[in-house]
Every structure is written in C-alpha cells, then in structure tokens.
Amino acid sequence: MNRKKVTSTDVAKKAGVSQSAVSMILNKKYNVSFSRETIQRVEKAAEELGYSMDKKKEKQGVRMRGTIFVVCPNFTNPYYFSLIQGIEKTAQKSKYDVFLCNTRRDYQTEEKYLKKIEKLNPSGLIYTFSPTFPELLMQIAQKIPVVLIGEKNGAQGLDTVELNSEKTGRMVAEHLLELGHRKAAFLSTSLTPRQSARRARIRGFCQAFEKAGYGDTVYVRSLPEEMDVLFQEVDMEYRAGYELALTTLREIPGLTAMAGTNDMVALGIRDALLAEHYKIPEDISVIGCDNLLIEGMKGIDLTTVEHYTPKKGEDACEILLENISSRQKRESRERGMIYHLEYEPRLVVRGSTGYPRSF
C-alpha cells in the first residue's frame, strides 16, 4: 500500500492553525507573534504526521552528485568523440555519469547551458573548447571543479589540458618545406576571434614559410566568419575543405601542397583533388591535423599530426576527479596551484605527402 504524502495542509488541519502559520513556525520565521502553545501544537502535529521541513530543504538543495557535464561545440567532428571516449572511460572507473552538451557553436545555446549547469550544481564540468563566456565559466569554477581542454594560454585561472597549436602549424609547414614545397595553401573553417586554435595553427604555418623565405607563396583560405554558426551540417568541415580546395585550385595555379586545419578539412581537400583528377601526392600533397582513426586506413593514408586526443580526455577527467575529491574532503589546494598539462604534437607521415615534381 502506498503511503499518503504528508503536506503542510495536513499539519495545519491537525494543529488547528493556518497553513501560512505552519510554514512560518516550522521554518522558524516568526514574522508575527505565536504563542508558545501554538508553536508546540504545530511541532507536535508535524512530528505525529511524519512531516519534516528538513527533508523539504534537503530536496530543494539537492545537487547532481556523481555527474560530470561535458560541453562540446559540435558532434560533427570525430575529434570530439575521441575526447569524450577518454573522459567517459576515466569517469566510469570512478562511478561518475557523464552528461553531454552540444552548443552547435551557437552563443545563446552555450550561455543557456552554462546557466543551467550552474543551477544544477553537478560534481564537475569539462569544457572542450575556448569559452565564449569566460567570466561565467570562472563564476561556475568558484562552485564546482572545472577543467578546460583547449589552446595553450587559452584561459587564466582554470585547470587546463593544452595543445600548442602554433607549434602544430609550424610542424606541418616544416614537413612540407623539408620535402621541397614552396607554394602551399592552408585551408580552414571560419576564423572568428574565439577560434584561437585555428588561428594559432595558421600563424605557425605562415611563420615557418616566412622564416624559410617563402612568405609570398603561402596562401590562407577560410570560410566567412558567419559560417562558424550557420554552417553546422554533419559534413560541415569536410565540405569546407572540399569547396575551398576547388576555389583555391582555380585562383592559385601551381600549388604543390595543401594543408587542412584539421583532418576533416583535409579529407575534403583530398576528395576535391581526386575529383579534379589530381594525383596525391605526385601532383599535390595533402596534410591534416588530429590523427583520427580513419586517416590511417587503406586508401586514405593521410599525413597528419598526432596530439593524443583520447589521452587528453582521460587526463582532463583525472584532474577533475582529483579536484572533486579534494573538495569533498574539504582539502584546499596549495594557494595559486593550477594544472597546465601540455601535450607535445607528433608528426605522422603517411602516403599523402611527398616530394613535388619540380624538386
């Protein structure tokens, strides 16, 4: 048999007082004077009926213990699934559940998620990209542990698992230069101010060509800034590489190499070149960044840069769990202590890059 839920109305009837009086007395809020007899009558009625304001307060103040929220900008790039895989693997070992939030690179959606997360008060939060609202994220970090997976020096005052994307771009350029490429293009999705990693990769790429004396023969092509939000189909990054490659081939004859800001863009470049009957790498070399699983498969064989994506997810979650444990034990970190874990990128040379014909 189901037991009837006891309400403040039941207490009021049994004690013979108003419901508002019951609420004030049990909450110890005496906005008006109550006789000692009335107070005792209400407290006795509540006790006999099994009604407890403490339980109500506990319910209202409940937090999502044992839950970690992960905020991503999109799920169209397998890079983020690799991160999530590492996070979930580590979280599940410690019996934590993982909730995923996809902002779709929409500012309002990102802000809405942050405000909801702050209210829900989970055990922790992992952010997988440069936040559009760093002040709000810092505000949340005062209440719950937060770890950012992102660009080196992308945020101050937060635990961060970092990649130096400028070094990554430079590594891509140096590989092409060593092979003898002198006229190359770097193709990217939108370069909005918040896309610090993309801009850093391009900066490193161009600086390497300039240092080698070929700054005038390196070309950057990207989608318009507004496409960062609007262009969110499943194949968005692949299509960006494909369309930009076709446009670049028409505008800049004589290119011997094309680099994509990530592997999905590079795959689009590859297929556009093949559709136009170019041979890879004999006519044009192609290189990406991320080392997704499919890049090493037969027939794709894409040269890329490894930066240990699943491991970054694992380490970010380990740092978060350590912080959660410290707060639960009411232990405080040494003053000013912030984690900055940086990964060293590694070039993975495959069959999509080679010497140019004229070399």
C-alpha positions as MATLAB code, in Angstrom:
seq = 'MNRKKVTSTDVAKKAGVSQSAVSMILNKKYNVSFSRETIQRVEKAAEELGYSMDKKKEKQGVRMRGTIFVVCPNFTNPYYFSLIQGIEKTAQKSKYDVFLCNTRRDYQTEEKYLKKIEKLNPSGLIYTFSPTFPELLMQIAQKIPVVLIGEKNGAQGLDTVELNSEKTGRMVAEHLLELGHRKAAFLSTSLTPRQSARRARIRGFCQAFEKAGYGDTVYVRSLPEEMDVLFQEVDMEYRAGYELALTTLREIPGLTAMAGTNDMVALGIRDALLAEHYKIPEDISVIGCDNLLIEGMKGIDLTTVEHYTPKKGEDACEILLENISSRQKRESRERGMIYHLEYEPRLVVRGSTGYPRSF';
ca = [
       0.000    0.000    0.000;
       1.292    3.459   -0.922;
       1.660    5.808    1.998;
      -0.053    9.169    1.531;
       2.341   12.074    1.274;
       2.012   14.403    4.264;
       1.670   18.083    3.367;
       1.712   21.314    5.343;
      -2.069   21.439    4.823;
      -2.396   18.184    6.813;
      -0.301   19.649    9.615;
      -2.412   22.814    9.615;
      -5.660   20.827    9.926;
      -4.346   18.665   12.745;
      -2.921   21.621   14.663;
      -5.947   23.803   14.005;
      -3.942   26.727   12.591;
      -3.471   28.310    9.164;
      -1.113   26.839    6.558;
       0.943   30.050    6.488;
       1.395   29.796   10.270;
       2.629   26.213    9.869;
       5.157   27.310    7.248;
       6.473   30.182    9.377;
       6.687   28.148   12.567;
       8.425   25.131   11.029;
      10.824   27.396    9.130;
      11.493   29.386   12.317;
      10.354   32.569   10.592;
       8.274   34.378   13.171;
       7.073   37.381   11.198;
       4.171   37.555   13.620;
       3.976   36.529   17.248;
       2.816   32.996   18.055;
       2.022   31.739   21.483;
       4.186   29.017   22.918;
       1.127   26.769   22.924;
       0.548   27.280   19.149;
       4.191   26.578   18.344;
       4.154   23.374   20.390;
       0.874   22.273   18.794;
       2.266   22.705   15.265;
       5.536   20.958   16.056;
       3.702   18.054   17.704;
       1.308   17.683   14.747;
       4.216   17.688   12.291;
       6.032   15.047   14.329;
       2.996   12.778   14.642;
       2.257   13.012   10.914;
       5.896   12.491    9.937;
       6.171   15.850    8.189;
       9.679   17.306    8.108;
      10.798   20.678    6.748;
      14.374   19.365    6.845;
      13.507   16.834    4.155;
      11.938   19.540    2.049;
      15.039   21.718    2.373;
      17.249   18.780    1.501;
      15.202   18.121   -1.645;
      15.335   21.749   -2.701;
      19.085   21.885   -2.186;
      19.845   18.615   -3.963;
      22.793   18.659   -6.345;
      23.678   16.303   -9.191;
      26.315   14.406   -7.267;
      28.170   11.786   -9.239;
      27.609   13.636  -12.524;
      30.121   15.346  -14.803;
      28.942   17.678  -17.559;
      30.964   17.930  -20.780;
      30.383   20.896  -23.107;
      31.326   20.497  -26.800;
      30.955   22.910  -29.750;
      29.695   20.210  -32.140;
      29.487   16.472  -32.695;
      30.229   16.628  -36.425;
      33.975   16.158  -35.937;
      35.174   12.751  -34.644;
      37.817   14.650  -32.667;
      35.229   15.447  -30.002;
      34.031   11.849  -29.840;
      37.628   10.810  -29.200;
      37.845   13.319  -26.340;
      34.537   12.122  -24.902;
      35.655    8.499  -25.124;
      38.671    9.296  -22.952;
      36.551   11.279  -20.481;
      33.873    8.579  -20.150;
      36.450    5.814  -19.784;
      38.000    7.575  -16.788;
      34.728    8.809  -15.278;
      33.117    5.376  -15.301;
      36.046    3.861  -13.403;
      35.145    6.196  -10.540;
      31.382    5.585  -10.915;
      30.610    9.011  -12.370;
      27.989    9.602  -15.043;
      28.755   11.896  -17.998;
      26.192   14.319  -19.473;
      26.978   15.831  -22.893;
      26.011   19.346  -24.011;
      26.331   20.257  -27.710;
      26.341   24.042  -28.226;
      26.448   23.792  -32.067;
      28.752   26.856  -31.808;
      25.686   28.936  -31.004;
      26.392   31.721  -28.488;
      22.921   31.684  -26.919;
      22.900   27.895  -26.562;
      26.309   27.952  -24.904;
      25.215   30.626  -22.435;
      21.977   28.755  -21.706;
      23.860   25.534  -20.938;
      26.280   27.328  -18.628;
      23.449   28.913  -16.644;
      21.617   25.581  -16.362;
      24.788   23.800  -15.262;
      25.327   26.421  -12.577;
      21.802   25.798  -11.230;
      22.048   22.000  -11.465;
      25.308   22.071   -9.474;
      26.911   18.829  -10.767;
      30.116   17.337   -9.390;
      32.241   18.868  -12.144;
      32.463   20.360  -15.634;
      34.822   19.733  -18.565;
      34.924   22.325  -21.339;
      36.353   21.099  -24.655;
      36.891   24.424  -26.455;
      37.661   28.083  -25.806;
      34.660   29.502  -23.911;
      32.683   32.385  -25.361;
      31.755   33.461  -21.822;
      34.935   33.036  -19.748;
      33.604   35.193  -16.903;
      30.568   32.926  -16.476;
      32.775   29.843  -16.611;
      35.042   31.318  -13.933;
      31.966   32.036  -11.812;
      30.952   28.375  -12.051;
      34.526   27.317  -11.212;
      34.124   29.015   -7.840;
      31.349   26.499   -7.021;
      32.402   23.288   -8.769;
      35.658   21.946  -10.287;
      36.146   22.927  -13.962;
      38.759   21.697  -16.448;
      39.326   23.222  -19.881;
      40.666   21.230  -22.835;
      41.936   23.798  -25.277;
      44.607   26.052  -26.637;
      47.777   26.875  -24.719;
      47.230   30.023  -22.631;
      43.556   29.907  -23.641;
      42.259   30.727  -20.142;
      43.672   32.034  -16.887;
      42.813   30.601  -13.503;
      41.447   27.250  -14.745;
      42.922   23.756  -14.794;
      43.805   23.175  -18.450;
      44.860   20.326  -20.708;
      46.589   22.167  -23.522;
      47.943   21.906  -27.041;
      50.251   24.475  -28.592;
      48.519   24.837  -31.946;
      51.080   27.341  -33.207;
      53.735   24.661  -32.805;
      51.436   22.221  -34.608;
      51.042   24.559  -37.591;
      54.771   25.124  -37.685;
      55.393   21.360  -37.660;
      53.072   20.899  -40.664;
      54.842   23.661  -42.614;
      58.333   22.403  -41.785;
      57.424   18.943  -43.067;
      56.284   20.396  -46.395;
      59.326   22.668  -46.638;
      61.702   19.765  -45.974;
      60.098   17.885  -48.872;
      60.744   20.868  -51.120;
      57.315   22.524  -51.283;
      57.494   26.264  -51.836;
      53.961   27.152  -52.899;
      51.333   25.919  -50.457;
      47.847   26.748  -49.173;
      46.335   26.401  -45.709;
      42.553   25.880  -45.761;
      40.351   26.369  -42.706;
      36.846   26.672  -41.409;
      35.839   30.119  -40.087;
      38.494   32.172  -38.276;
      36.395   34.050  -35.740;
      38.124   35.704  -32.760;
      37.094   32.831  -30.486;
      38.733   30.213  -32.774;
      42.130   30.619  -31.160;
      43.381   27.129  -32.066;
      42.633   27.525  -35.771;
      44.259   30.946  -35.911;
      47.293   29.681  -33.998;
      47.821   26.797  -36.451;
      47.699   29.193  -39.388;
      50.072   31.594  -37.623;
      52.622   28.846  -37.033;
      52.267   27.592  -40.608;
      52.788   31.015  -42.170;
      55.659   31.936  -39.847;
      57.566   28.821  -40.866;
      57.203   29.661  -44.568;
      58.190   33.277  -43.921;
      61.266   32.188  -41.955;
      62.281   29.962  -44.877;
      61.920   32.910  -47.266;
      58.674   31.839  -48.902;
      56.169   34.085  -47.159;
      54.920   35.395  -50.506;
      53.972   31.948  -51.759;
      51.903   30.690  -48.824;
      48.141   31.242  -49.051;
      45.376   31.101  -46.444;
      41.746   30.482  -47.397;
      38.872   30.152  -44.918;
      35.087   30.241  -44.684;
      33.390   33.583  -43.887;
      33.086   34.244  -40.149;
      29.281   33.964  -40.138;
      29.574   30.351  -41.301;
      31.016   29.406  -37.919;
      27.469   29.350  -36.553;
      25.353   28.788  -39.657;
      27.336   26.002  -41.293;
      26.589   23.158  -38.879;
      25.589   20.204  -41.044;
      27.072   16.804  -40.241;
      29.645   17.097  -43.028;
      30.371   20.801  -42.437;
      34.152   20.579  -42.075;
      34.562   18.049  -44.864;
      32.514   20.261  -47.211;
      34.550   23.292  -46.193;
      37.743   21.534  -47.263;
      36.164   20.308  -50.493;
      34.732   23.672  -51.592;
      37.749   25.704  -50.510;
      40.076   23.338  -52.348;
      38.148   23.736  -55.619;
      38.129   27.527  -55.272;
      41.821   27.657  -54.384;
      42.797   25.482  -57.367;
      41.071   27.946  -59.686;
      42.518   31.049  -58.038;
      46.103   29.893  -57.391;
      47.671   27.735  -60.101;
      50.887   25.910  -59.421;
      50.260   24.853  -55.820;
      52.162   21.755  -54.772;
      50.704   21.287  -51.259;
      47.501   21.921  -49.301;
      47.085   21.728  -45.521;
      43.784   21.450  -43.659;
      43.222   22.970  -40.238;
      42.070   19.510  -39.132;
      41.686   16.045  -40.607;
      38.061   16.514  -41.664;
      39.005   19.580  -43.724;
      41.984   17.655  -45.146;
      39.700   14.800  -46.205;
      37.547   17.299  -48.077;
      40.686   18.657  -49.786;
      41.754   15.133  -50.725;
      38.427   14.228  -52.330;
      38.226   17.540  -54.220;
      41.680   16.930  -55.712;
      40.774   13.380  -56.702;
      37.527   14.619  -58.274;
      39.599   17.045  -60.373;
      41.906   14.165  -61.399;
      44.946   15.298  -59.403;
      47.256   12.596  -58.104;
      48.143   12.650  -54.387;
      50.949   13.258  -53.562;
      52.509   13.332  -57.047;
      50.634   16.480  -58.134;
      49.666   17.964  -54.772;
      50.494   16.820  -51.244;
      47.786   16.898  -48.566;
      48.252   17.095  -44.799;
      45.860   17.440  -41.851;
      45.880   17.526  -38.064;
      44.276   15.318  -35.347;
      45.213   11.763  -36.469;
      41.660   10.452  -36.459;
      41.243    6.684  -36.696;
      40.187    6.683  -40.356;
      43.284    8.574  -41.550;
      45.500    5.503  -41.375;
      43.051    3.251  -43.201;
      43.957    1.799  -46.559;
      43.085    4.152  -49.398;
      43.147    7.283  -47.211;
      46.681    7.212  -45.815;
      46.679   10.865  -44.676;
      49.770   12.525  -43.238;
      48.703   14.324  -40.077;
      49.711   15.461  -36.599;
      49.039   13.310  -33.552;
      48.174   15.117  -30.335;
      46.746   12.205  -28.347;
      43.104   13.177  -28.239;
      41.654   10.297  -26.147;
      44.524   10.676  -23.652;
      43.737   14.383  -23.293;
      40.178   13.406  -22.352;
      41.440   10.877  -19.809;
      43.862   13.325  -18.206;
      41.284   16.133  -18.079;
      38.900   13.818  -16.237;
      41.653   12.639  -13.853;
      42.442   16.248  -12.944;
      38.736   16.961  -12.442;
      38.214   13.892  -10.241;
      41.206   14.821   -8.102;
      39.744   18.291   -7.576;
      36.309   16.842   -6.778;
      37.868   14.512   -4.194;
      39.780   17.379   -2.583;
      36.652   19.487   -2.255;
      34.662   16.578   -0.819;
      37.335   16.079    1.828;
      37.344   19.846    2.370;
      41.012   19.894    1.441;
      42.309   23.017   -0.236;
      44.985   23.073   -2.894;
      48.181   24.892   -2.276;
      47.479   28.561   -2.856;
      47.623   29.550   -6.516;
      48.061   25.959   -7.731;
      46.617   25.436  -11.222;
      47.187   22.462  -13.531;
      48.501   23.199  -17.032;
      49.164   19.892  -18.781;
      50.579   20.382  -22.284;
      50.810   17.716  -24.972;
      53.708   17.623  -27.429;
      52.418   17.120  -31.006;
      53.982   14.417  -33.188;
      54.063   14.286  -36.991;
      52.641   11.082  -38.509;
      53.957   10.754  -42.070;
      51.856    8.674  -44.446;
      51.337    8.462  -48.177;
      49.516   11.758  -48.816;
      52.699   13.871  -48.734;
      55.761   13.572  -50.945;
      58.305   15.488  -52.984;
      56.886   17.946  -55.529;
      57.507   17.098  -59.189;
      59.887   20.006  -59.654;
      62.027   19.127  -56.622;
];
